[in-house]
Amino acid sequence: MIYFDNASTTKMDEIVKNVVDEAYEKYWANPSSLHSLGFNVEKEIKNSRESIAKKLNINSKNLFFVPSGTIANNSVINSVKMKDKNIVISSIEHACIFNSAKNSGMEVRIVQTDEFGFVNEDDLISKIDENTLLVSIIHVNNELGTINDINKLAEISKNENPKVLFHSDGVQAFNKIDVDLRNIDFYTISSHKINGPKGIAALYIKNVKTFNSLYFGGGQEADLFSGTENVQGIIGFAKAAQLDNNFVEISNINKYLRKEISGMSGVVINSPVENASPYILNVCFEKIGAEILLHYLEMDDIYISTGSACSKDKGSRVLESINVDKKYKEGCIRISLSKNSTMDEAVEFVKKINEKVEIIRGILG
């Protein structure tokens, strides 16, 4: 099997799985309980929080565990919303940001990007005024792999309005590329994108006074995200964050795929060469249907995506935003790698995609 759909989710690493299984046996008590079993679990959560915070170079007191990246992103937007105010987001945000903003009741201002998904700085400046509460710009785009300079964009935003809060969805960035949060107010990370368990994510909040909780209960997570903690998920997340991301090898694989695929006829590569995550490569083929190609590859036990898994059966808003030529638009796929991807898999993938594209074009004429 060749699994190149890692931007949607990754397989839990065996080391992580073993840690999670052990946690189910040893740390099953409620961390809020006052007895020693509860205290031991609370200690493990503390250690996990500190371990992940260290990777982000932040104080562990500013990191809060949540059930998913979607909940974290939604929480930020709904935490700051106020009547007669506006929020600024990019045109290539993940669906959970885009749809949450649209349903917040605030005015939503959309910042445009160039053909590779880099935010237009002049347009960003033009969208911010005295009524702007929040700017949210994705760090690594989940369809293109484009890396936006979030610290620079945050600085630009705060120069226009010093009261602006800046959020970034770092789900595709954390533990894959360098992350610097010096100008960032909120930052979202997720476990299942880095070979950890599903059902656990985290939100960095620079100043808790700027965040209004939407959840009320027992006061867990500094009273910001009440609810009994997903202990096993937290422990697994921390372990996954310690794994080597195999960056150099993945970069070489990405370069190989780019070189070989760009040599095919009727193809365009949407992912930028510079300032791009090597874990994501977006490619469009002329005169084929992406879903047809996906299923033809699946016949040979090869798995890819046509775009974001969270936007199933919908056209890609990201590809619309970067103005992909209409002759390629129906044939766009996302190849996404993980630390476990190999060059042998890439070589076989190139061979098979050449075969399948030619077959499909022969059928469709």
N, C-alpha and C positions, 0 to 999 in steps of 0.2 A: 504493500500500500504506500502511495505517496500522498501525504496530507499537506497541501499548500493553502489551507484556509485558516491559518493561525490568528489572523486579525479578528476573526469572529470568536474563536475560543481556542485554547491550547489544551493538549492532553496533560493531565496532572502527572508531574514527575514522580518516578517511583520513590525517590528519597522523601518527597513531600507526602506521598501517600502513606508511607511507613510512619512518618511523624504524626499524621492525622489519625491513623489507626491507633497508635499508642496513646494519643490524647483522649480518644474515646474510652480507653480502658483506665487511664490514670486521672484525667481531669474532667470528669463528668458532673461534678458538683456545681451548684450555682455560685458564681464568684461574689455575689452579694451576701451570701450566708456568713454568719459570724463565727462558725466553727472552723476548725483547722483545714478541713477539706475545701471549704469555700475560700479560705485564705490562700491555700496553695494554688488554686485556679486563678485567683486574682493576681497572684505573683507572676504566673505564666503570661497573662495578658499584658501586664506591665513590661515584662521582658520583651515580648513580641512587639509592643508599641515602640519601645526604645530602639529595637533592632531596625525596624522600618524607618523610624525617624532619622536614624543615623545615615541611612542611604540617601535621604533627602536633605541632610545637613540642616535639620530643624530641631527645635525643642519638642520632645515627645508630648509635652502638655498641650501642644497645638495640633495634634493628630488624633482624629476621631474615627472610630470604626462604624461602618454603615453596611447595609445588606448588599448594595450594588452601586456601580458607577452612576447608573440612571437616577437612583434615589439621591445620591450625593449632589449631582448636577441640578436636579429639580429642587432640592432643598435650598441651594444657594439662591436660585432665582426667586423662589417663593418666600425666602427669608427677607429679602430686601425690598420686595415690591411695595410700591406706594402709588396711590391715585395721582394722576396728573404728572407722573414722572416717566422717564424713558429708559430703556435698556438697549445697549448696542452689542450686536453679535455679528460674526462673519457669515457670509453666504455658504460656507462649507462646514458649518458646525454639525456635530452629530445630531441625529433626530431627537434625542432626549433634551438637548439644549434648545434646538429650534422650536420644537413643539411646546415645550414648557414655557418658553418666552412668549410664543403666540397666544398661549392660554393664560398668561399672567394678568391680563387686564391692563398692562402698561403699553405705551407706545413702543413698538419694536423697530429699531433702525438697523438696516442690513448694510454691512460694509462689504464692498466687492473685492475680488481678488484678481490676480493675473491668470494667465493660462495654465499655470502650475499650482495654483492654490495659495500663493503668497498674498497676504493681506495688503491692500493698497493703503499706504500710510496717509496719504493726502485725503483719501475718502474717509478714513477713520477720524482724522481731525475734524473734518466737516460735519461728522455725525454727532459729535459730543458738544453739549452745551451745559448750562447751569442746572438743568433738570435731569441730567444723566446720572443714574444711580449706580449702574453696573456696566462694565464692558466684559464680555466673555469671548475669548479667542482660543480655539483649539490649539494644542501644542503640536502634536503630530496628527495630521489628518488620517482618519481611519480608512479612507479609500485610496488616497494618493501617496501617503507617506511623507507629504510635505511638512517640513519642520519650520514653524513660524517662530521668530525671535520674540518670545513672549515678554522678556524683560524690557526690550526696547519698546514694544507696543504698549506695555504698562506705563513706561516712563512718558511716552507721547500722550497717553490718555490722561495721566495725572497732571501733566503740564497744561493741558486744556482745562481740566477741572480737578483741583487738588482733592476734592471730596469723593471722586470716583473710586469705586472698588473694582478690582480687576480679578477675574476668575479665569482659570484655564483648565480644560479637560485634558489631563495628562495620561489617560488610560493607555494610549498606544506609545507613550514615551517612557514611563517609569520602568526602570531596570533594563532599558534597551539603549537609551541615549543619555547623555549628561543632562541633569536637571538642576537649574539654579533658580531659587524662588525669592531672591532678594527684593524684588518689586511686586511680588504676587500676594494677593490677599486670600485667595481661595484656590486650592489645587486638588484635583480628583485623581485617584489611582485605583486600580482594580487587580484582584488576585488572579482571576481565571485567564487573563491575558499573558501571564508570565509563568504558566505551568503550575499554578496553585489551584486550590479548590474554588468552585463557584459559590455564590451566595455571600461573598465578603469583599468589601472595598474599604477605602478610607478617604477622608476629606481633611486636608490641611486648612486650618483657619488661623490666619495671622493674629487677629484680634477678635476674641470671642464676643466682645461688646458690639461688633458690627453684624453679628449673626443672631437672628431671632428663631428660636426653636419652633418646629412644627409638631413636635412629638412630646407627649406628656405621660408620665408614668412614674417609674421608680427612681428616676434621676441618674440612670447610667450614662456614661460618656459625658460627664460634667453637666448633666441635665439637658444636653443638646439632642441626644438620640436615645431616648428612654427605650428600655426593652432588654430582656436577658440577652447577654452577649453570645454570639456564635463562637464559642471558645475554640472548638476544633478548627473552624475556618480561620480564625485569627492566627492560631499557631501555625497552620499550614501556609498562610499568606506570608508570615515572617520567614519561614523556611524557604519558600519560593524566591523571596527577595534576595536571598543569599546565594542563589545559584549563578554560575557563570553564564552570561548571555551569549557567549561564543561570537562576539561582535565581528572579529576579524574574518572568521570563516564565512559568516553570513554575508558580510560585505563582498567577499569574493564570489559567492554564489549569485548574489544580486547582479554583480557586474557581468558574470557569465551569461545569466538569463537575458539581461538587457542587450548584450552584444549579439547573441544568437537569434533572439526574437526580432530585433531591429533589422536583421538581415533577411527576414521573410518579406514577401511581397504584400502590399496593401496593409501595412501595419503602422500604428502610431503609439508611442509610449507617452503617457500623460504624467508619470512621476518625474520630478525634476532630477537632474544628475547631481547637483550640489544641494546641500542643506535638505537632504531627504533621508528618512529612515531606511536602512537596507532591508528591513523586514517586510516592506510592502512595495509591490511593483504593479502599477495599473497599465494595462495594455488594451488597445482596441484594434480589432481586425475588420477590414472592409469585406462586405458581401458574405457575412455569416451572422447567425443569431447566437448571442452569448449563451443563452440557456441551452441551445442545441449543443454547442461546444462543451458546456459543462457536463451534460449527460453522456456525450460521446466519450469524454475522458473518464467518466465514472465507470463506464463499461470495462475499462482497464485498471480499475481500482485507484484512480487518480482524482483527488478532490480539490476543487478551487471554489471561488465565489464570483458572482457577477457584480458584487458591490457589498454594501453593508448588510450584514445578516439581520440587522434591526429594521431594515426597510424592504423586507421580502415582498415581492410582487408589486413593487412600486418603482417608477423610474428614478434614476439617480439625480437628486438635486445638486450634488457636488459636480457631476459631469455637465449638468446644465449650466452651472455657475462658471465653469472654466471654458465654456463654449466649444465643446468637442464638435468637430465637423459632423454634419448629419449623416454623411456616408459611412462614418465609423460608429455612430452612436449605438446602434443595435448590437455591436459586436465587442463590447467592453467587458473585460474580466479583471479580477483582482487576484494576484498571486501573493500570498502572504506566508512568510517563513517564521520558524521558531528556532530556538537555540539547538534543537535536535535535527534540523534540516541538514541534508548532506549534498555534496557535489555529485555523487552518484545518482541521487534522486533528480537533481537538476538536469543532468545529462539525459536521463531517461525521459524526463518531462519534455525537454526540447524535441526529442525524437518523436514522441507521441503527439505533441501539439502540432508539429509540422504535418504529420499524417492526417490528423483529424480535421485540420483546417482545409486541407486539399480535398478530402472526402466531402465535407459539407459544401464547399464551393462548387464541387462537381455536381452535387445533388440540386443545389439551389440555382445553379447556372450563373 
